[in-house]
Amino acid sequence: VLVANRKGVLKKKGILQDINQGGLSFIMPTHGLRKNEEIKIATMLGKKVFQTKAIVRWVAKDRVGIEYVNPSPEDIDFLAELYAAKVLNRVK
Protein backbone atom coordinates (compact mmCIF):
# COMPACT_ATOMS: atom_id res chain seq x y z
CA VAL A 1 0.00 0.00 0.00
CA LEU A 2 1.33 3.43 -0.93
CA VAL A 3 0.03 6.34 1.12
CA ALA A 4 0.19 10.05 0.31
CA ASN A 5 -1.19 13.09 2.09
CA ARG A 6 -3.66 15.52 0.50
CA LYS A 7 -0.85 17.34 -1.29
CA GLY A 8 0.24 14.09 -2.93
CA VAL A 9 3.53 13.81 -1.07
CA LEU A 10 4.36 10.14 -0.58
CA LYS A 11 4.52 9.27 3.07
CA LYS A 12 5.48 5.59 3.13
CA LYS A 13 4.81 2.08 1.97
CA GLY A 14 2.70 -0.23 4.11
CA ILE A 15 1.67 -3.88 4.15
CA LEU A 16 -1.97 -4.60 3.31
CA GLN A 17 -3.71 -6.54 6.10
CA ASP A 18 -7.41 -6.56 5.25
CA ILE A 19 -9.61 -5.18 2.49
CA ASN A 20 -13.32 -4.97 1.71
CA GLN A 21 -15.75 -2.79 -0.23
CA GLY A 22 -15.68 0.03 2.32
CA GLY A 23 -12.06 0.26 3.33
CA LEU A 24 -8.83 -1.46 4.20
CA SER A 25 -6.25 -1.79 6.94
CA PHE A 26 -2.50 -1.91 6.70
CA ILE A 27 0.65 -2.07 8.78
CA MET A 28 2.99 0.91 8.53
CA PRO A 29 5.53 1.45 11.32
CA THR A 30 6.06 5.08 12.38
CA HIS A 31 3.37 6.29 9.96
CA GLY A 32 2.42 9.56 11.68
CA LEU A 33 -1.17 9.37 10.37
CA ARG A 34 -4.01 10.75 12.49
CA LYS A 35 -7.67 9.79 12.81
CA ASN A 36 -9.85 11.72 10.28
CA GLU A 37 -6.83 12.69 8.17
CA GLU A 38 -7.53 12.76 4.42
CA ILE A 39 -5.09 10.67 2.39
CA LYS A 40 -4.66 8.98 -0.98
CA ILE A 41 -3.90 5.27 -1.21
CA ALA A 42 -2.76 2.99 -4.03
CA THR A 43 -2.18 -0.75 -4.06
CA MET A 44 -1.80 -3.61 -6.52
CA LEU A 45 -4.57 -6.21 -6.24
CA GLY A 46 -3.50 -8.98 -8.57
CA LYS A 47 -2.96 -7.20 -11.87
CA LYS A 48 -5.27 -4.29 -10.99
CA VAL A 49 -4.09 -1.01 -9.56
CA PHE A 50 -6.58 0.31 -7.01
CA GLN A 51 -6.24 3.91 -5.91
CA THR A 52 -8.64 6.28 -4.20
CA LYS A 53 -8.97 9.09 -1.72
CA ALA A 54 -9.61 7.92 1.81
CA ILE A 55 -10.06 9.00 5.41
CA VAL A 56 -8.15 7.48 8.31
CA ARG A 57 -10.79 5.99 10.62
CA TRP A 58 -8.58 4.39 13.27
CA VAL A 59 -4.95 4.14 14.28
CA ALA A 60 -3.46 1.52 16.63
CA LYS A 61 0.34 1.70 16.96
CA ASP A 62 1.62 0.51 13.57
CA ARG A 63 -1.82 -0.42 12.15
CA VAL A 64 -4.15 1.94 10.28
CA GLY A 65 -7.74 1.53 9.10
CA ILE A 66 -9.13 3.70 6.32
CA GLU A 67 -12.48 4.30 4.63
CA TYR A 68 -12.61 4.99 0.89
CA VAL A 69 -13.99 8.32 -0.34
CA ASN A 70 -16.08 8.03 -3.52
CA PRO A 71 -14.46 4.98 -5.15
CA SER A 72 -15.65 4.26 -8.68
CA PRO A 73 -18.52 1.78 -9.21
CA GLU A 74 -16.09 -0.48 -11.09
CA ASP A 75 -13.74 -0.49 -8.11
CA ILE A 76 -16.62 -1.29 -5.73
CA ASP A 77 -17.62 -4.27 -7.91
CA PHE A 78 -14.01 -5.49 -8.08
CA LEU A 79 -13.58 -5.17 -4.30
CA ALA A 80 -16.86 -7.04 -3.69
CA GLU A 81 -15.64 -9.94 -5.86
CA LEU A 82 -12.25 -9.92 -4.14
CA TYR A 83 -13.86 -9.92 -0.68
CA ALA A 84 -16.25 -12.75 -1.64
CA ALA A 85 -13.31 -14.84 -2.87
CA LYS A 86 -11.47 -14.20 0.41
CA VAL A 87 -14.49 -15.28 2.46
CA LEU A 88 -15.05 -18.40 0.35
CA ASN A 89 -11.39 -19.40 0.78
CA ARG A 90 -11.86 -19.29 4.57
CA VAL A 91 -14.86 -21.64 4.33
CA LYS A 92 -12.90 -24.42 2.57
Jmol script that loads the backbone (N, CA, C; Angstrom):
load data "model"
ATOM      1  N   VAL A   1       0.851  -1.171   0.000  1.00  0.00           N
ATOM      2  CA  VAL A   1       0.000   0.000   0.000  1.00  0.00           C
ATOM      3  C   VAL A   1       0.895   1.232   0.000  1.00  0.00           C
ATOM      4  N   LEU A   2       0.654   2.135  -0.926  1.00  0.00           N
ATOM      5  CA  LEU A   2       1.330   3.429  -0.927  1.00  0.00           C
ATOM      6  C   LEU A   2       0.370   4.457  -0.365  1.00  0.00           C
ATOM      7  N   VAL A   3       0.858   5.331   0.482  1.00  0.00           N
ATOM      8  CA  VAL A   3       0.025   6.340   1.118  1.00  0.00           C
ATOM      9  C   VAL A   3       0.617   7.712   0.874  1.00  0.00           C
ATOM     10  N   ALA A   4      -0.238   8.668   0.506  1.00  0.00           N
ATOM     11  CA  ALA A   4       0.190  10.053   0.311  1.00  0.00           C
ATOM     12  C   ALA A   4      -0.784  10.964   1.039  1.00  0.00           C
ATOM     13  N   ASN A   5      -0.291  12.125   1.459  1.00  0.00           N
ATOM     14  CA  ASN A   5      -1.187  13.087   2.091  1.00  0.00           C
ATOM     15  C   ASN A   5      -1.988  13.839   1.029  1.00  0.00           C
ATOM     16  N   ARG A   6      -2.787  14.801   1.433  1.00  0.00           N
ATOM     17  CA  ARG A   6      -3.659  15.523   0.501  1.00  0.00           C
ATOM     18  C   ARG A   6      -2.888  16.246  -0.588  1.00  0.00           C
ATOM     19  N   LYS A   7      -1.664  16.635  -0.307  1.00  0.00           N
ATOM     20  CA  LYS A   7      -0.851  17.344  -1.295  1.00  0.00           C
ATOM     21  C   LYS A   7      -0.170  16.387  -2.252  1.00  0.00           C
ATOM     22  N   GLY A   8      -0.332  15.086  -2.031  1.00  0.00           N
ATOM     23  CA  GLY A   8       0.244  14.095  -2.926  1.00  0.00           C
ATOM     24  C   GLY A   8       1.669  13.695  -2.596  1.00  0.00           C
ATOM     25  N   VAL A   9       2.168  14.166  -1.468  1.00  0.00           N
ATOM     26  CA  VAL A   9       3.530  13.811  -1.074  1.00  0.00           C
ATOM     27  C   VAL A   9       3.510  12.404  -0.485  1.00  0.00           C
ATOM     28  N   LEU A  10       4.327  11.528  -1.047  1.00  0.00           N
ATOM     29  CA  LEU A  10       4.362  10.140  -0.583  1.00  0.00           C
ATOM     30  C   LEU A  10       4.866  10.090   0.845  1.00  0.00           C
ATOM     31  N   LYS A  11       4.099   9.440   1.687  1.00  0.00           N
ATOM     32  CA  LYS A  11       4.519   9.267   3.071  1.00  0.00           C
ATOM     33  C   LYS A  11       5.376   8.014   3.192  1.00  0.00           C
ATOM     34  N   LYS A  12       4.776   6.848   2.910  1.00  0.00           N
ATOM     35  CA  LYS A  12       5.478   5.589   3.126  1.00  0.00           C
ATOM     36  C   LYS A  12       4.766   4.458   2.422  1.00  0.00           C
ATOM     37  N   LYS A  13       5.427   3.307   2.436  1.00  0.00           N
ATOM     38  CA  LYS A  13       4.813   2.076   1.975  1.00  0.00           C
ATOM     39  C   LYS A  13       4.358   1.285   3.188  1.00  0.00           C
ATOM     40  N   GLY A  14       3.216   0.608   3.049  1.00  0.00           N
ATOM     41  CA  GLY A  14       2.696  -0.230   4.114  1.00  0.00           C
ATOM     42  C   GLY A  14       2.355  -1.606   3.590  1.00  0.00           C
ATOM     43  N   ILE A  15       2.030  -2.515   4.502  1.00  0.00           N
ATOM     44  CA  ILE A  15       1.668  -3.879   4.150  1.00  0.00           C
ATOM     45  C   ILE A  15       0.165  -4.053   4.337  1.00  0.00           C
ATOM     46  N   LEU A  16      -0.530  -4.402   3.278  1.00  0.00           N
ATOM     47  CA  LEU A  16      -1.970  -4.600   3.306  1.00  0.00           C
ATOM     48  C   LEU A  16      -2.322  -5.741   4.243  1.00  0.00           C
ATOM     49  N   GLN A  17      -3.288  -5.514   5.147  1.00  0.00           N
ATOM     50  CA  GLN A  17      -3.708  -6.535   6.101  1.00  0.00           C
ATOM     51  C   GLN A  17      -5.108  -7.065   5.802  1.00  0.00           C
ATOM     52  N   ASP A  18      -6.030  -6.167   5.482  1.00  0.00           N
ATOM     53  CA  ASP A  18      -7.414  -6.556   5.247  1.00  0.00           C
ATOM     54  C   ASP A  18      -8.019  -5.566   4.268  1.00  0.00           C
ATOM     55  N   ILE A  19      -8.988  -6.052   3.478  1.00  0.00           N
ATOM     56  CA  ILE A  19      -9.612  -5.185   2.490  1.00  0.00           C
ATOM     57  C   ILE A  19     -11.041  -5.635   2.262  1.00  0.00           C
ATOM     58  N   ASN A  20     -11.941  -4.672   2.075  1.00  0.00           N
ATOM     59  CA  ASN A  20     -13.317  -4.971   1.706  1.00  0.00           C
ATOM     60  C   ASN A  20     -13.858  -3.810   0.882  1.00  0.00           C
ATOM     61  N   GLN A  21     -15.161  -3.805   0.631  1.00  0.00           N
ATOM     62  CA  GLN A  21     -15.747  -2.789  -0.234  1.00  0.00           C
ATOM     63  C   GLN A  21     -15.716  -1.384   0.367  1.00  0.00           C
ATOM     64  N   GLY A  22     -15.620  -1.278   1.677  1.00  0.00           N
ATOM     65  CA  GLY A  22     -15.680   0.029   2.323  1.00  0.00           C
ATOM     66  C   GLY A  22     -14.350   0.619   2.738  1.00  0.00           C
ATOM     67  N   GLY A  23     -13.334  -0.244   2.867  1.00  0.00           N
ATOM     68  CA  GLY A  23     -12.055   0.265   3.330  1.00  0.00           C
ATOM     69  C   GLY A  23     -11.016  -0.827   3.425  1.00  0.00           C
ATOM     70  N   LEU A  24      -9.896  -0.485   4.021  1.00  0.00           N
ATOM     71  CA  LEU A  24      -8.826  -1.457   4.200  1.00  0.00           C
ATOM     72  C   LEU A  24      -8.018  -1.105   5.431  1.00  0.00           C
ATOM     73  N   SER A  25      -7.192  -2.060   5.854  1.00  0.00           N
ATOM     74  CA  SER A  25      -6.249  -1.795   6.945  1.00  0.00           C
ATOM     75  C   SER A  25      -4.869  -2.237   6.489  1.00  0.00           C
ATOM     76  N   PHE A  26      -3.877  -1.592   7.063  1.00  0.00           N
ATOM     77  CA  PHE A  26      -2.503  -1.906   6.700  1.00  0.00           C
ATOM     78  C   PHE A  26      -1.581  -1.670   7.877  1.00  0.00           C
ATOM     79  N   ILE A  27      -0.399  -2.267   7.791  1.00  0.00           N
ATOM     80  CA  ILE A  27       0.654  -2.067   8.782  1.00  0.00           C
ATOM     81  C   ILE A  27       1.663  -1.098   8.182  1.00  0.00           C
ATOM     82  N   MET A  28       2.014  -0.071   8.970  1.00  0.00           N
ATOM     83  CA  MET A  28       2.988   0.915   8.525  1.00  0.00           C
ATOM     84  C   MET A  28       3.679   1.498   9.760  1.00  0.00           C
ATOM     85  N   PRO A  29       4.825   0.931  10.145  1.00  0.00           N
ATOM     86  CA  PRO A  29       5.531   1.451  11.322  1.00  0.00           C
ATOM     87  C   PRO A  29       5.851   2.945  11.178  1.00  0.00           C
ATOM     88  N   THR A  30       5.779   3.641  12.292  1.00  0.00           N
ATOM     89  CA  THR A  30       6.056   5.083  12.379  1.00  0.00           C
ATOM     90  C   THR A  30       5.401   5.878  11.250  1.00  0.00           C
ATOM     91  N   HIS A  31       4.112   5.670  11.069  1.00  0.00           N
ATOM     92  CA  HIS A  31       3.374   6.289   9.958  1.00  0.00           C
ATOM     93  C   HIS A  31       3.042   7.754  10.193  1.00  0.00           C
ATOM     94  N   GLY A  32       2.756   8.166  11.405  1.00  0.00           N
ATOM     95  CA  GLY A  32       2.419   9.561  11.684  1.00  0.00           C
ATOM     96  C   GLY A  32       1.026   9.981  11.228  1.00  0.00           C
ATOM     97  N   LEU A  33       0.188   9.039  10.803  1.00  0.00           N
ATOM     98  CA  LEU A  33      -1.170   9.375  10.371  1.00  0.00           C
ATOM     99  C   LEU A  33      -2.061   9.584  11.582  1.00  0.00           C
ATOM    100  N   ARG A  34      -3.083  10.431  11.412  1.00  0.00           N
ATOM    101  CA  ARG A  34      -4.014  10.747  12.489  1.00  0.00           C
ATOM    102  C   ARG A  34      -5.439  10.413  12.080  1.00  0.00           C
ATOM    103  N   LYS A  35      -6.256  10.069  13.051  1.00  0.00           N
ATOM    104  CA  LYS A  35      -7.670   9.795  12.809  1.00  0.00           C
ATOM    105  C   LYS A  35      -8.300  10.998  12.112  1.00  0.00           C
ATOM    106  N   ASN A  36      -9.134  10.734  11.105  1.00  0.00           N
ATOM    107  CA  ASN A  36      -9.854  11.723  10.285  1.00  0.00           C
ATOM    108  C   ASN A  36      -8.968  12.460   9.281  1.00  0.00           C
ATOM    109  N   GLU A  37      -7.702  12.083   9.166  1.00  0.00           N
ATOM    110  CA  GLU A  37      -6.828  12.691   8.173  1.00  0.00           C
ATOM    111  C   GLU A  37      -7.219  12.203   6.775  1.00  0.00           C
ATOM    112  N   GLU A  38      -7.238  13.109   5.810  1.00  0.00           N
ATOM    113  CA  GLU A  38      -7.534  12.759   4.425  1.00  0.00           C
ATOM    114  C   GLU A  38      -6.235  12.353   3.737  1.00  0.00           C
ATOM    115  N   ILE A  39      -6.279  11.201   3.060  1.00  0.00           N
ATOM    116  CA  ILE A  39      -5.093  10.674   2.391  1.00  0.00           C
ATOM    117  C   ILE A  39      -5.480  10.131   1.019  1.00  0.00           C
ATOM    118  N   LYS A  40      -4.473   9.719   0.262  1.00  0.00           N
ATOM    119  CA  LYS A  40      -4.658   8.978  -0.982  1.00  0.00           C
ATOM    120  C   LYS A  40      -3.933   7.655  -0.798  1.00  0.00           C
ATOM    121  N   ILE A  41      -4.548   6.566  -1.296  1.00  0.00           N
ATOM    122  CA  ILE A  41      -3.902   5.267  -1.214  1.00  0.00           C
ATOM    123  C   ILE A  41      -3.846   4.638  -2.600  1.00  0.00           C
ATOM    124  N   ALA A  42      -2.874   3.763  -2.784  1.00  0.00           N
ATOM    125  CA  ALA A  42      -2.764   2.992  -4.027  1.00  0.00           C
ATOM    126  C   ALA A  42      -2.169   1.637  -3.665  1.00  0.00           C
ATOM    127  N   THR A  43      -2.699   0.590  -4.289  1.00  0.00           N
ATOM    128  CA  THR A  43      -2.182  -0.749  -4.064  1.00  0.00           C
ATOM    129  C   THR A  43      -2.437  -1.622  -5.285  1.00  0.00           C
ATOM    130  N   MET A  44      -1.610  -2.628  -5.455  1.00  0.00           N
ATOM    131  CA  MET A  44      -1.804  -3.612  -6.523  1.00  0.00           C
ATOM    132  C   MET A  44      -2.621  -4.769  -5.960  1.00  0.00           C
ATOM    133  N   LEU A  45      -3.727  -5.073  -6.623  1.00  0.00           N
ATOM    134  CA  LEU A  45      -4.568  -6.206  -6.245  1.00  0.00           C
ATOM    135  C   LEU A  45      -4.585  -7.158  -7.429  1.00  0.00           C
ATOM    136  N   GLY A  46      -3.699  -8.133  -7.391  1.00  0.00           N
ATOM    137  CA  GLY A  46      -3.501  -8.982  -8.565  1.00  0.00           C
ATOM    138  C   GLY A  46      -2.836  -8.141  -9.640  1.00  0.00           C
ATOM    139  N   LYS A  47      -3.495  -8.025 -10.787  1.00  0.00           N
ATOM    140  CA  LYS A  47      -2.963  -7.198 -11.873  1.00  0.00           C
ATOM    141  C   LYS A  47      -3.618  -5.829 -11.920  1.00  0.00           C
ATOM    142  N   LYS A  48      -4.529  -5.559 -10.992  1.00  0.00           N
ATOM    143  CA  LYS A  48      -5.269  -4.294 -10.987  1.00  0.00           C
ATOM    144  C   LYS A  48      -4.668  -3.303  -9.993  1.00  0.00           C
ATOM    145  N   VAL A  49      -4.497  -2.090 -10.450  1.00  0.00           N
ATOM    146  CA  VAL A  49      -4.089  -1.006  -9.557  1.00  0.00           C
ATOM    147  C   VAL A  49      -5.361  -0.387  -8.988  1.00  0.00           C
ATOM    148  N   PHE A  50      -5.437  -0.322  -7.674  1.00  0.00           N
ATOM    149  CA  PHE A  50      -6.576   0.310  -7.012  1.00  0.00           C
ATOM    150  C   PHE A  50      -6.056   1.537  -6.284  1.00  0.00           C
ATOM    151  N   GLN A  51      -6.631   2.691  -6.608  1.00  0.00           N
ATOM    152  CA  GLN A  51      -6.242   3.913  -5.913  1.00  0.00           C
ATOM    153  C   GLN A  51      -7.480   4.763  -5.682  1.00  0.00           C
ATOM    154  N   THR A  52      -7.498   5.454  -4.554  1.00  0.00           N
ATOM    155  CA  THR A  52      -8.640   6.281  -4.205  1.00  0.00           C
ATOM    156  C   THR A  52      -8.262   7.241  -3.083  1.00  0.00           C
ATOM    157  N   LYS A  53      -9.093   8.243  -2.902  1.00  0.00           N
ATOM    158  CA  LYS A  53      -8.975   9.094  -1.724  1.00  0.00           C
ATOM    159  C   LYS A  53      -9.587   8.329  -0.564  1.00  0.00           C
ATOM    160  N   ALA A  54      -9.130   8.638   0.641  1.00  0.00           N
ATOM    161  CA  ALA A  54      -9.608   7.916   1.813  1.00  0.00           C
ATOM    162  C   ALA A  54      -9.506   8.797   3.048  1.00  0.00           C
ATOM    163  N   ILE A  55     -10.145   8.339   4.112  1.00  0.00           N
ATOM    164  CA  ILE A  55     -10.065   8.998   5.410  1.00  0.00           C
ATOM    165  C   ILE A  55      -9.601   7.970   6.430  1.00  0.00           C
ATOM    166  N   VAL A  56      -8.625   8.348   7.237  1.00  0.00           N
ATOM    167  CA  VAL A  56      -8.146   7.478   8.311  1.00  0.00           C
ATOM    168  C   VAL A  56      -9.246   7.395   9.356  1.00  0.00           C
ATOM    169  N   ARG A  57      -9.716   6.192   9.643  1.00  0.00           N
ATOM    170  CA  ARG A  57     -10.792   5.992  10.622  1.00  0.00           C
ATOM    171  C   ARG A  57     -10.288   5.523  11.969  1.00  0.00           C
ATOM    172  N   TRP A  58      -9.165   4.799  11.990  1.00  0.00           N
ATOM    173  CA  TRP A  58      -8.583   4.394  13.268  1.00  0.00           C
ATOM    174  C   TRP A  58      -7.084   4.164  13.116  1.00  0.00           C
ATOM    175  N   VAL A  59      -6.398   4.334  14.224  1.00  0.00           N
ATOM    176  CA  VAL A  59      -4.946   4.137  14.280  1.00  0.00           C
ATOM    177  C   VAL A  59      -4.643   3.374  15.568  1.00  0.00           C
ATOM    178  N   ALA A  60      -3.856   2.312  15.459  1.00  0.00           N
ATOM    179  CA  ALA A  60      -3.458   1.521  16.627  1.00  0.00           C
ATOM    180  C   ALA A  60      -1.991   1.140  16.458  1.00  0.00           C
ATOM    181  N   LYS A  61      -1.109   1.893  17.086  1.00  0.00           N
ATOM    182  CA  LYS A  61       0.341   1.704  16.964  1.00  0.00           C
ATOM    183  C   LYS A  61       0.750   1.708  15.500  1.00  0.00           C
ATOM    184  N   ASP A  62       1.152   0.546  14.955  1.00  0.00           N
ATOM    185  CA  ASP A  62       1.621   0.515  13.567  1.00  0.00           C
ATOM    186  C   ASP A  62       0.540   0.072  12.575  1.00  0.00           C
ATOM    187  N   ARG A  63      -0.714  -0.025  13.032  1.00  0.00           N
ATOM    188  CA  ARG A  63      -1.823  -0.416  12.152  1.00  0.00           C
ATOM    189  C   ARG A  63      -2.742   0.779  11.905  1.00  0.00           C
ATOM    190  N   VAL A  64      -3.283   0.830  10.683  1.00  0.00           N
ATOM    191  CA  VAL A  64      -4.153   1.938  10.281  1.00  0.00           C
ATOM    192  C   VAL A  64      -5.360   1.368   9.538  1.00  0.00           C
ATOM    193  N   GLY A  65      -6.534   1.898   9.823  1.00  0.00           N
ATOM    194  CA  GLY A  65      -7.742   1.530   9.103  1.00  0.00           C
ATOM    195  C   GLY A  65      -8.290   2.747   8.380  1.00  0.00           C
ATOM    196  N   ILE A  66      -8.636   2.573   7.108  1.00  0.00           N
ATOM    197  CA  ILE A  66      -9.128   3.699   6.318  1.00  0.00           C
ATOM    198  C   ILE A  66     -10.471   3.358   5.682  1.00  0.00           C
ATOM    199  N   GLU A  67     -11.216   4.411   5.366  1.00  0.00           N
ATOM    200  CA  GLU A  67     -12.481   4.297   4.635  1.00  0.00           C
ATOM    201  C   GLU A  67     -12.309   5.021   3.308  1.00  0.00           C
ATOM    202  N   TYR A  68     -12.725   4.372   2.211  1.00  0.00           N
ATOM    203  CA  TYR A  68     -12.613   4.986   0.891  1.00  0.00           C
ATOM    204  C   TYR A  68     -13.554   6.181   0.772  1.00  0.00           C
ATOM    205  N   VAL A  69     -13.154   7.162  -0.028  1.00  0.00           N
ATOM    206  CA  VAL A  69     -13.986   8.322  -0.336  1.00  0.00           C
ATOM    207  C   VAL A  69     -14.323   8.273  -1.821  1.00  0.00           C
ATOM    208  N   ASN A  70     -15.574   8.033  -2.137  1.00  0.00           N
ATOM    209  CA  ASN A  70     -16.081   8.026  -3.516  1.00  0.00           C
ATOM    210  C   ASN A  70     -15.301   7.149  -4.484  1.00  0.00           C
ATOM    211  N   PRO A  71     -15.104   5.861  -4.157  1.00  0.00           N
ATOM    212  CA  PRO A  71     -14.462   4.983  -5.147  1.00  0.00           C
ATOM    213  C   PRO A  71     -15.393   4.789  -6.341  1.00  0.00           C
ATOM    214  N   SER A  72     -14.840   4.438  -7.477  1.00  0.00           N
ATOM    215  CA  SER A  72     -15.653   4.262  -8.682  1.00  0.00           C
ATOM    216  C   SER A  72     -16.532   3.010  -8.539  1.00  0.00           C
ATOM    217  N   PRO A  73     -17.669   2.981  -9.238  1.00  0.00           N
ATOM    218  CA  PRO A  73     -18.523   1.784  -9.208  1.00  0.00           C
ATOM    219  C   PRO A  73     -17.775   0.525  -9.655  1.00  0.00           C
ATOM    220  N   GLU A  74     -16.881   0.668 -10.631  1.00  0.00           N
ATOM    221  CA  GLU A  74     -16.092  -0.477 -11.088  1.00  0.00           C
ATOM    222  C   GLU A  74     -15.187  -1.001  -9.975  1.00  0.00           C
ATOM    223  N   ASP A  75     -14.595  -0.078  -9.227  1.00  0.00           N
ATOM    224  CA  ASP A  75     -13.736  -0.490  -8.113  1.00  0.00           C
ATOM    225  C   ASP A  75     -14.554  -1.178  -7.020  1.00  0.00           C
ATOM    226  N   ILE A  76     -15.748  -0.675  -6.737  1.00  0.00           N
ATOM    227  CA  ILE A  76     -16.620  -1.290  -5.729  1.00  0.00           C
ATOM    228  C   ILE A  76     -16.952  -2.726  -6.143  1.00  0.00           C
ATOM    229  N   ASP A  77     -17.306  -2.924  -7.414  1.00  0.00           N
ATOM    230  CA  ASP A  77     -17.616  -4.269  -7.911  1.00  0.00           C
ATOM    231  C   ASP A  77     -16.406  -5.186  -7.785  1.00  0.00           C
ATOM    232  N   PHE A  78     -15.235  -4.691  -8.169  1.00  0.00           N
ATOM    233  CA  PHE A  78     -14.011  -5.486  -8.084  1.00  0.00           C
ATOM    234  C   PHE A  78     -13.719  -5.868  -6.628  1.00  0.00           C
ATOM    235  N   LEU A  79     -13.847  -4.906  -5.714  1.00  0.00           N
ATOM    236  CA  LEU A  79     -13.584  -5.173  -4.302  1.00  0.00           C
ATOM    237  C   LEU A  79     -14.586  -6.161  -3.724  1.00  0.00           C
ATOM    238  N   ALA A  80     -15.842  -6.094  -4.155  1.00  0.00           N
ATOM    239  CA  ALA A  80     -16.856  -7.040  -3.693  1.00  0.00           C
ATOM    240  C   ALA A  80     -16.490  -8.461  -4.124  1.00  0.00           C
ATOM    241  N   GLU A  81     -16.059  -8.627  -5.378  1.00  0.00           N
ATOM    242  CA  GLU A  81     -15.640  -9.941  -5.861  1.00  0.00           C
ATOM    243  C   GLU A  81     -14.411 -10.441  -5.094  1.00  0.00           C
ATOM    244  N   LEU A  82     -13.464  -9.556  -4.869  1.00  0.00           N
ATOM    245  CA  LEU A  82     -12.249  -9.918  -4.141  1.00  0.00           C
ATOM    246  C   LEU A  82     -12.590 -10.355  -2.717  1.00  0.00           C
ATOM    247  N   TYR A  83     -13.463  -9.611  -2.049  1.00  0.00           N
ATOM    248  CA  TYR A  83     -13.857  -9.924  -0.681  1.00  0.00           C
ATOM    249  C   TYR A  83     -14.608 -11.253  -0.633  1.00  0.00           C
ATOM    250  N   ALA A  84     -15.508 -11.491  -1.589  1.00  0.00           N
ATOM    251  CA  ALA A  84     -16.250 -12.752  -1.635  1.00  0.00           C
ATOM    252  C   ALA A  84     -15.297 -13.923  -1.808  1.00  0.00           C
ATOM    253  N   ALA A  85     -14.297 -13.779  -2.660  1.00  0.00           N
ATOM    254  CA  ALA A  85     -13.314 -14.844  -2.867  1.00  0.00           C
ATOM    255  C   ALA A  85     -12.535 -15.107  -1.579  1.00  0.00           C
ATOM    256  N   LYS A  86     -12.196 -14.051  -0.854  1.00  0.00           N
ATOM    257  CA  LYS A  86     -11.469 -14.201   0.406  1.00  0.00           C
ATOM    258  C   LYS A  86     -12.317 -14.965   1.426  1.00  0.00           C
ATOM    259  N   VAL A  87     -13.595 -14.621   1.519  1.00  0.00           N
ATOM    260  CA  VAL A  87     -14.489 -15.277   2.463  1.00  0.00           C
ATOM    261  C   VAL A  87     -14.672 -16.752   2.088  1.00  0.00           C
ATOM    262  N   LEU A  88     -14.871 -17.018   0.798  1.00  0.00           N
ATOM    263  CA  LEU A  88     -15.050 -18.398   0.351  1.00  0.00           C
ATOM    264  C   LEU A  88     -13.810 -19.244   0.608  1.00  0.00           C
ATOM    265  N   ASN A  89     -12.624 -18.667   0.498  1.00  0.00           N
ATOM    266  CA  ASN A  89     -11.389 -19.402   0.779  1.00  0.00           C
ATOM    267  C   ASN A  89     -11.287 -19.777   2.247  1.00  0.00           C
ATOM    268  N   ARG A  90     -11.869 -18.973   3.120  1.00  0.00           N
ATOM    269  CA  ARG A  90     -11.855 -19.290   4.566  1.00  0.00           C
ATOM    270  C   ARG A  90     -12.792 -20.445   4.882  1.00  0.00           C
ATOM    271  N   VAL A  91     -13.862 -20.612   4.087  1.00  0.00           N
ATOM    272  CA  VAL A  91     -14.856 -21.642   4.330  1.00  0.00           C
ATOM    273  C   VAL A  91     -14.313 -23.025   4.001  1.00  0.00           C
ATOM    274  N   LYS A  92     -13.433 -23.113   3.024  1.00  0.00           N
ATOM    275  CA  LYS A  92     -12.904 -24.418   2.572  1.00  0.00           C
ATOM    276  C   LYS A  92     -12.144 -25.146   3.637  1.00  0.00           C
TER     277      LYS A  92
END
end "model"
wireframe off; spacefill off
backbone 0.3
color backbone group
